[in-house]
Amino acid sequence: MAKTARNLTVAVVMTGATMVMPQASLAQDAPPAPVPVPISHVRARDPRVAAVVQRAFDRSATFRKLVAIIDGSDTFVYVEAGKCSHSVRACFVSVTASSTHRYMRVVVDSRTVESEMMWLIAHELRHTIEVIAEPSVRDGAAKYHFYERTAMHASGGTHETRAAIKAGETVRSEVKNWNRNQTIR
């Protein structure tokens, strides 16, 4: 009992001491520190792709919303460096599932300019959200049939949606505005 009271007293004193310690002053004009992507359902193993995802998250409210929607789901999206068919620079290539989760794979050409990679990834994340909204899509065949029914048929046998186009364009605009604001400072 005495030991518990002593530990509690020490904890209270330490808490009080840290509250009155002077804080390091921050420059008034310093931009806020970027908020790191928390352990997320959107993952990238390639360091360049991971850095681009982080910067898009930092610079675009729309990109953060896309990540939040995916994080709120049963789905994990892996963004990987690679090449897509049909001469496109990014693509949503696969869906697999376990009994409790779905796993989706997005590929992006990592040789693409960073600002373009940001909106390309956002575009593909929007496609994954379209599939997340359809719980019955749990494999590649179901994904293909889903897009055959719901998407526009683009050149080369690909599928496209207005929502993905809009997401990419919005992220492109937000990143461009963010970059412009940084050069003005």
N, C-alpha and C positions, 0 to 999 in steps of 0.2 A: 504493500500500500504506500509506504513512504517512498519507495523507488518510483512508483507511478506518478506520485505528486511531484517528485523532483524532476522527472522527465518532462512532465507537462509544463512546469515552471521554466525549464530550459528552453522548450519549444516556444513559449510565449515571449521570452526575452529575445531569442534569436529572430523571431518574426518582427518584433518591434524594432530591433536594431536595423534590420534590412529596410524597413520602411522609412527610417529617418536618414539613412545613408544618402549622401549627395549623388545625384544621377549625373552621368556625363552629359554635358550640354551638346545639343545637336544644332548644326547650322540651320538657320531659319529657312534658307533657300534650298536645302538638300531635298532631292526627290525622295518620296517614301521608298523604303526598301521593298524589293519585289517579294511577293508572297509566294513561297515555294509551293509547287503542286504537292498536296499532301499524298500520302500513300493512296494511290488512286487506282481505279479500275482501268484507266488509260495508261498503258505501259510501253516503254521503248527501251530496248537493250543497247541499240547503237548509240554511242555517245553524242554524235552530231544530231541525230533525230531527237534524242531526249532533250538536248539543249534547245532545239527549235520548238518542241512542244512546250517547254518551260517558258521560253520567251513569248510564244503566242498566248499562253495562259496569263503572263504578266501584262501584255499589251492589249488584250481584246476581251471585253465583257462578254461578247457572244461566244468566244472560245471557252471562257470559264463556264458559261451556261451549258454548253454542249458537254463538257467534262462533268459538270454536276448532275446532269440527267443520266449519263452513263454510270456515274458513281452511285446513283440511287437505284440502280437496277441489279439484276442477277448476272450481269454480263461483264466480262473482262475483254478489253480491246487492246490488242498488241499491234503497235505501229512499228513496222520494220523497214529497213532500207532494202531496196531491191528494184527490180524492173517489172513492169506490167506489160501485158500483151496489148494489142490494139493501138500501139504507139501513144499511150497515155502516160502521164508522169506520176499518177497515183491511182490506186484502185482498192476496192473492198473485195478481198479475194475469198474469204472462207468463213463459215460458221460451223462450229461443232458444239456438242453439248454433253454434259454429264447429267446425272439425275437432279442436280441442284443449281448448276450454272451453265451459262453459254459462253463460248470463247470465240471471238471474232478477230480476224487478221486483216490489217490494212497495210498495203505496201506503198512506199513513196520513193521516188528516185532521189537519193540523197545528194546527187550532183546538181540538183535544182537550186537556184538562188534562194536564200533563206526566207525572204519575205514571201516568195511564191510558195515555198513549202508550207508555210503557215496556213495560207488559205486553202491549199490542196488538202492538207490534213483535216482542216475544219470541214471541208466539203465531204470527205470520206467519213468523218465522225458522224455527220448528219445522216449519211446512209445507214450507219450502224444503228442509230437511234430509230430510224424507220423500221428496221428489223426487230429491234428491242420491243417496239410497240406491238409486234406480232408474236406472241408467245409460242405459236405453233411452228415458227421457223427455227429449226434446230439442226439443220444440216445444209449442205450446198445445194442439193436438189430443191429443197423447200424454198431456199433463198432465190434460186433461179425462177421458180414458178411464181413466187411472190412478186418479183420485179416484172415478170412477163405480164402479170395482171394489172399492176399498179403504176408502172413507170412508162416514160416515153422511150421509144426505141431510137437510139442514137446510131450514128454511123459505126460500121465495123461490128455490129451485133451487140453493142453495149447498151446499157439501160441508164436512164437519167431521170432525176426528179427536180422539180422546181425548187423544192425546199433545200436540197443540197446545193444547188446553184446559188440560191439566195444566201445561205450560210457562208459559203466561200466568199462571195462578193462583199458581204458585211464585214467579215473578218479582215479581208484585204483593205477595206476602207478604214476600219478601226486601227489597224497596224500602221497604215500610211499616215493617219492623223497623229498617232502616238509618235512616230518617227519625226514628223514635221515639228511637233511641239518640243521634242528633245533638241532639235537643232536651233530653235529660237532661244532657248535658255542660255 
